[in-house]
């Protein structure tokens, strides 16, 4: 296994450890079957995507490994990503505290629905990766980068964010929480701010992106916005 693949696996392990802390410490118990089911499905889904990229698109894998606020080029995106990391963590903390203190009574079938949404959201992200080899984790323009207007990009400008939002909506349900959905408010706002700033950057720096904007009008949801 080469260094890039090792970094990807190490990054996944670090993410799972961080999620474990964010979930089980606020819950103050490991007797939390909803959390274990979520972590199993999430880790297997992300591992499958990582293995696909290792074999078929190592350049995209490297672009995805280099992530986080520190990897962003602009100060605006550094701030957005920092706030998004906090909001992401709070999504899990609130849901886990809900479990600890029994604020919500979420039926098993809703928990199952949450797990399905998590997997479907990650699958949507995977489809974006298959279509767009330039779908880096940070905002920038590579030397050979071009506008992708096929597949899901023919419908909306940011299909990967749809997958991310779908996955994030599923998290509170999967963890057995109604109150955790409150964390979706800042997450959604931050994603909207991020993608609008990204579009401004690409319109200036990526040849053909302005034409693509005129062709594909919708940012996230077809026929709505």
Secondary structure, DSSP 4 states (H G I P E B T S, - for coil): --HHHHHHHHHHHHHHHHHHHHHHHHHT-S--HHHHHHHHHHHHHHHHHHHHHHHH-HHHHHHHHS-SGGG-SSHHHHHHHHHHHHHHHHHHHHHHHHHHHT-----HHHHHHHHHHHHHHHHHHHHHHHH-TT--SS----TT-----SGGGGT-S-HHHHHHHHHHHHHHHHTT-SGGGGHHHHHHHHHHHHHHHHHHHHHHHSTTHHHHHHH---SSSTTT-
